[in-house]
Amino acid sequence: MKHRAVKRRSVVLGLGATAGVAAVGGIALSAQASSDTSSAEGSASGSLAFDPDGYTELTTTVTDTAGTDHEVKYHFWKAITYVAKPVDATYQSLNVSVPVEIDGTAVDASNAPILFANSVGGYMPSSVADATGVGAGGMGGGTGGGAPSGAPSASASASASASASASAPGANGNTNATGGALASNQLLALAAGYVVVEPGARGRTLKNSAGEYYGVAPAAIVDLKAAVRYVRANKGRIPGNTDRIVSAGTSAGGALSSLLGASGDSPIYAKYLKELGAADASDAIFATGAWCPITDLEHADGAYEWNWGANSLSTGSQVDQTVSKTLQSQFAEYQAGLKLKGLNGFGALNARNYDEYLVEQYMEPSATAYLTALSDADRATYLAANTFITWKNGKASFTWADFLTHVGARKKNTPAFDAFDLSAGENNLFGKGTVISRHFTAYSLKNDTTGLTATRLDSDVPEMLRLMNPMYFLAEKPNAGRSKHWWIRLGTKDSDTSHTVSANIAAAASGLGDDVDHLYYWDEGHGANTDPGDFIAWIAKVTGHKTRTKTKVKK
């Protein structure tokens, strides 16, 4: 038996619930998911067999969205390597948290939904190796200037002397700086009786002693898929319903969560998973939660200029309008080729009507919900300060142009993602070997300012782009193994990417018949999560989770 001493920690979530939301979606005292599981007990063996007794018992206090405290006793498995042949076990490991008692009532999480929450931000490395409990994992290498938090020593893995390059683009956090796991989701899920799995993953800044970047594309998504396979291969050993895995992530982590959901069981990842010794199991997940996903990168520059081209930088200066307009034209061609239809019967989405669609489908409802929740006095004050909004019969209305003015400065220059000087974090994401950064669009390569003489993208780049883009699996070649349930959120003032990126994911998934819950948080920026209680309730709804009260534990 490997049980260890009980520890206690207290966690307070300073989070407001949306109107009418019950605490953590209703605290679940037993985890009973619908039972249409399709596989027998998992086939993991050897180093990939989960040890049911290898936990520490911890106690934490979670304050739910209604302000009520809940004492949760849970079992915590730390830093389990999820592949047989890890490149870097510091990052290729996961933590598991399983509630056993909530507010003195015993819970049985053996068939509970599993929240699979990654902590990736900026496509940087993320590690759970130093976590002391649920929700404590995080990014490594996000500050630049050396090795990421938890970087391995020379003996930690085959990648001796691994480090996060201080010179890697975006390594100082200037690119897609906000990201990583939303700990509120993990904590509220635990307090609702769900199992929480938190995987680490390699990231773009990791470099070994030979100067090779071993966390660039497609390392992060391959790692997350391998982690899902580990969980599913251990069906019957690891607590929770392995057929009811719900992913969650923010920013680049939101992109990876979307990609994980879209690409389930796709064969194009097989060789990469085999190289790692991933478990022989499915990597499909049941549902996807994505906050402000930074994705569809090969089209992101055009989408960004379509959205923010008219907005000045924080300095007050305009970006190069020739570049901006060229990229906007590229977006128009791309969007037309997708042949997507908007939600709620809007019709075909194109560059000419996408502004109308965003205002009607997302922005005005978001503003209406925000204003409705205010007191009469606060609403009057807000409307007086924001005269571009017309408030009539309990609904907000405004124009796209006025909305852009309200948002203000754009966050990024142009091109936003494939920088002409290779300075963007995404350039580093598509690095290869000892090459720290590469172009991944023909336009930026043509306009390169670093002295490159190549006239064509490297031959492997198209494959890397497919491996990293959920739209490939939703629009170009719809994937039967994808998640069929989608929770997508971002702030209306988020200019880290275009608002069309998440809206396209939602439209593509909806067009395939999937269940989509997508909305924007009014006046919130990148990384916002203002309705975590709703997310926990949504998990219960889509997984068929049912609650069952059990007898209080005798003290």
N, C-alpha and C positions, 0 to 999 in steps of 0.2 A: 504494500500500500504506500502511495506517495503523497498522501494528503498532508498539507502543511497548516501552520497555525492560522487562526482566524485573525484577519486585520479589519480595521474599520476606517472608512473614509466618508466624508460628507460632501455632496455635490448639490449646489443650488443652481437651478436653471432660471436665469433672469429673462424669461421669455413670455411674451403675451400670447394668449390663445386667440384664435379668431372667434368671432361672436358665436356663441352657442355650442362651442366645442367642449365635450366632456374631457376631464383630465385624462391625459395619455390615451385618448380614444376609449376611455373606460378601462380602469386597471383590470387586467386579466389575471384571474387567480388560478387558471389552468389553461394550458395551451392545447386546444383541440382543433387542428386544421382538418379540412376535408380530406377524405382518405382515398383519393383516386391515384395513389402512388403506383408507379408502373414497374418498379424494379425490386428485386429481392435484396437481401442484406448485401452490403458492399463487398467488393472483392479485393480491397487493399490488403497488402501483406508486407512483411519485413519492415523496412524503414518508413513505409507509408501507412502503417497501421496505427490508427489513433489509440492512445492509451486512456481508457475510461477513468483510470485511477490517478492520473498524473496531474491533479489539480491542487490549487490552493483555495481554501474557503475564505471569502471576503465578505464584508458587510459595508454597504454604502447607503447614504440617504439621498434620494432623488426628489427634488421639488418639481411637481408637475406644472403644466401650463395654467392650472387654476390656482396655483400657490399652495397646494397641499403637499406635505412631506410624506414620503413613503420609505420605509426601511426595507432594503432589499438585501437578502443574503444570497450569495451566488458562488458558483464554482468557476475558477479562473485557470485556464490552461494557457501557458505563456510560451511564445516563440517556438512554435512547432514548425519545423522545416517541411514544406509541402511538396517538394520534388526530390527524387532519388539522386539526381546529379546536379546539385545547386551550383550556380556560378558564384553566388554570394549569399550565403545563408542568413547573413544579417538582414537582408532585405527580402529574401524569399522564404519568409516564415509568417505565421499567422497566430493570432490569439483567439481563444474561444471563451465566451462568458455565458453561463447558464444559470438562470434564477432557480433557487430551490425553496425560497420562502419570501413572501411579500407581506409586510405588516403583520407578521406572526402567523400567516396562513401558508401552509405547505403548497407548493405548486409542482406540477408535473409537466416539464417542458419537453418530454420525449418526442412529442409530435407537433411542437410549436413551429411557427414560421421562423426562418433564419434570416436575420438582417445581415447582409454581407456589405460592410461599410469600409470602403477604401479611404486612405488619408493622403492621396496624391494631390499635389497642387503645382501648377506650372510645369507639369511633366517632370518634376524633380523626383529624386529618390524618396521613398517613404519606408520607415521601419517601425515595427512594433516591439523590437527586442528589448527596449528599455522601459516599456510601459509597466506601470505598477497596478493597473486595473483597467476596467472597461472604459473606453473613450479616451485613453491616455496615449495612443499612438500618434505619430505625426510625421511631417516631412523631415528629411535630412538634406543638408546641402542647400537650404534655402537662403542662407545669409552670405554665401560666397566666402572667399578668403581662406579656403582650405577644405578639410574633410567635413562631410556632413555629420550631424549628430548620429552617434552609433556606428560610424564607419568602421569596418573590420580591421583588425591588426593583420600583420603579415601571415599569421597562422590561421586566420579565421576562415579562409576559403582558398580556392584555386586562384582567385584574383588577388594575389599578394599586393600589399601596399595600396589597396584601393583608396581612392579619394574623389572628392568632388572638385573639379577643376575650378580654381578661382577665376580663370579667364573665360570660362564658358559663358556664352551669351545668356543674359537673363539670370545668371547665377546670383546676382546681388538682389534678386527679388523684384526688379523693376518691371519684369514682364509677367503678366498674369499672377501678380504677387499674392492675391488672396485665393486661398484654395485649401485643400485638405478636408478631412472628415468633419462633418458637423456633429460634434460630440453630443449635442442635444438629442439627435436621432438615436444614437446608441443607448444613451441613458434611459430615455423614455421607452425604448423598445424593451430593455431589460425589465423596467418597472411594469411593463404590460405583460410580462411572462414570455417574451420571445427570446430565442437564442441569438446571440450577437457574435458574429465572426468578423474579425478585423485583420485583413491581410496586408502585409507589406509588399513592396514591389520595387524593382530597379528603376532608376530614373536617368535622365539624359546626361547629367554631369558626372556620373561615376566613371573613373578612369583607373586602369590597372597599372602595374609597374612598367609595362611595356608601352605605356602611353595610349592604350586603346580604350575607346569609349564603349563600355559594355552595357550601358543602360539606355542607349538610343533605340529608336523604333526598330522592331516592334516589341521590345523587351517588356514594357509595362503591361500591355494587354496580354501577352503570352503568360506572364507571371500570374495575373489575375485569373486567367482561364485555368492555369495549373492549380491554383488555390481552390477554385470551384470543383475541379476534378477530385482533388484530395477530399473535400467535404463529401462529395457524392459517392466516392469510392468507399467511404467509411460509414455508409448507411447502416444503421443498427448498432454502431459503436459510438459515433458522435451524436449527442442529443440533438433533437430537432428534426423537422420534416425536410429531408434533403431534396424533395420535389417541390418545395415551397421556399426557394431562395429568392430574396429580394435585395437587389444591389442598391447602393447609395454612394454618391460622390459629388464633389463640388469643383467647379472650374475645370481644370484638366481632369480631375477626378470625376466630374460630371460627364465629361467627354468619354472617359474610359468606362463609366457605368453604362452610358448609352451604347457604346460599342460592345460591351459585354452582353447587353441585352439583345442587340441586333444580330450578333454574329454567332449565336449559340450553335455549337457543333459544326461550324463551317470547316470543311476539310483544308482550307488554305493555310491553316495554322498548324497542321499535323506535324510537319517536319520540325518546327520550332519546339513544339511540346515534346516530341520524341527526344530531341537533343537534351532536354532537361530531365528526362526520366519522369515525366508527369504520369499520374495514375491513369490507368485504362478505364476511363469513365466519361460520362457526358460532362460538357462544360456549359450546357444550357441553363439559364436561370428562368424563374417563373415571372418575375416582375422587376421593373427598372425604376429607380428614383434618381433623377439627375437635376442638379442645381447649376444654373449658368454654364452649360457645357461649352468649352472652347474646342470646337471640332470642325469637320468639313474643311480642313486646313487649306487644301489646294484651291478652294473657292472662297476662302475667308477674306482675302484682300479685297476682292470685288464686292462681296456682301458688305464689308465694313464701309467702303466708300459709298455704296448705295445708301446706307443708313446714316452715316455721319459725315459725308463729304462736305456738307454745307457748314458744319460746326468748326469753329476755330479751336486751336490748341489752347492749353491753359495760359500760354504766353500772350494770347490774343492774336497770334499770327495764323494765317491760313496755310494749309498744306498745299503742295504743288498741285494746282488744279488740272494741269494736263494729265498728270499721272492719275489723279483721282477720277477724272472723267473716262479715261481709258479703262480703268478697272471697273467702273460702273457699267460700261458697255459689255465687259466680259461677264459681269454678273447677270445682266439682262439675258444674254445668250444662254448661260447656264440654267437660270431659273425657268426659261421657256422650255428647255430640254427636259426638265424634270417632269413636266406635265402633272403637277400636283394640283389638287383641289383643296380649297380652304375648308375649315370646319364649319359646321352648321349651315351647309348648303351655299357657301359663298361663291363657289365656282372656281375656274382655273386661276391659279396664282401666277402673276408675272410682275416684271419690274414696274409696269405702269400702274398697277392697282394694289401692290403690296402695302403701300402706305395706308390706303383706305382700309385694307384688311386688318392691319395691325391696330389701327385706331378703333375700329368697330369691334373686333374680336377680343382684343386684349387691353388696350390702354384705357378706353373709356370705362369698361367694366371694372378695371382695377381702381381707377380714380373714384368711381361711384361707390365701390365697397369701402374704400378708405374714408371718404367723406360721410357716408352713412353711419360709420362707426363712431364718428366724432359727436361731441355734444353740440347743441345748437350754437352755443357761443363760440366754440372752437372752430366749427365749420364756417361760421360767418367770418371769423378772423382769417382763416386759410383762404377763403374765396376772395376776400378783400386784398390779400397779398398776391393772389394768382388770378388776375382778372381775365386771363385767356380762357378760363373755364366758364362755360355756361351751365348753371345749375337749375334744372327745371323738372318739376314733377319727380324729384328724387333721383335724377340721373344727371351725370356729368357729360358734357360734350365739348369738343375742341378740334382744331385742325392739326394735321401732322406737322406743319411748319411751326405752329405755336408750341407744340409738344417739344420739338427739337430745341427751340429757343429756351424752353423751361429747363431742359436737361443741362444745357450749357456746354462747357468745353468737352471736346472729345479727348479720350485718354491717350490715343496712339497716333503716331505720324503715319505717313503713307510710303510704301506699303506697310500695313500693320503687322503682318506675319512672316512673309518672305522678304525680309529687308534687303535692299540693294547692297548694303555693306555687310550682310550676313550677321547682323548684330542681334537679331531677335532670338528668343529662346526656342522658337519653333525651327529656326535654322539649325540649332544645336540638336534638336530632337531628331533631325534627319541626317546627322553626322554619321560617319562610318569609319571603323577602324581607328586610325590615328588622326583622321580628318575631323576637326571639331565641329564644323558647320558646313552645310551644303544648301544650295538652292533647291527648291522642290516645285517651282513653277517656271515655265518657259519665259514668261514676261520678266520676272526678276533676274533670271539668268542673263537675258538679253541686255538688261540695264545694269548689270553688276558693276559695282564701283571698286572692287577689291583687286582688280587686275586679272581675273580669270579669263582664259582664252577659249574655253569650251563653248561650243555652239549648241550642244544638246545636253539635256539632263542625263545624269548617270543612268545606266540601263536598269538598275534595281529600284529606282525611285518610284516608278508607277506601282510596283508591287508593294512597297512600303506604304504608299498612300492608301491603297486598298485595305491593307491590314489595319490602318489606323482610322478609317472613316466609316461610321455607322450608316451613312447614306448609301454606301455601296450595297449594303445588305437590306436596305429598306426600299430603295428606289431603283437602283441599277439592276441588281439581281436579288429580288426578294428572297429572304432566307426562311425556310419553313421552321427552322429550329429557334427562331427569335422569341424573345419575351412577347407576350400578348397583352401586357398591362404596363402602362407608362405614366409616371408621375414626373412632370417637368415644371421647374420653377426658376424665375430670375427676376431681378429688380428692373423697374422701368428706367432707372438712371444708370444702368450697367452699360458702360461703353467699352468694356474689355473685348467685346466682339459685337457682331450685328445681331439685332433682334430677330432677323430672319433665320438664323441658324437653328435655334430651338423650335421656332415655328415651323420650319421645314421638317424637322424630325417628327413633330406632332402630326403634321399634315400627312407625311408619308406613312406613319404607323396607322393613323386613322383610315387612310385610304386602303390599307391592307385588311381592315376590319378589326384592328386592335382597339382595346379600351384605353383611351387617352384622357388624362386629367392634367391640363396645362393652364397655368395662369401666371400673371406677372404681379410682383409686389410694388405698389405705388410708392414712388419717391425713394425706393431702396436701391443700393448699389450692388457691386459684385460680391457674391458670397452670402447674400441674405437668405434667411430661413425663418419667416415670421409665422408659419403655421405648422410647427412640428407635431402638435397634437393631431392635426388633421391627417398627417402622413401616417402616423401610427394607426389611426382608425381606418385609413385606406388599406393598409396592409391586412388588417383583420377582414375587411370586406372582400378584397380580391382573392385572398387565400382560403376563405371559408372558415377562418378562425372562430371558434366558439369558446365561451368562458364557462367555467364550472367552479363553484365555490366549494372549498374543502374545509375540513375541520381545523380550527386554530391549533397551532403547535403549542403543547403544554410546556411552560417554562420550568 
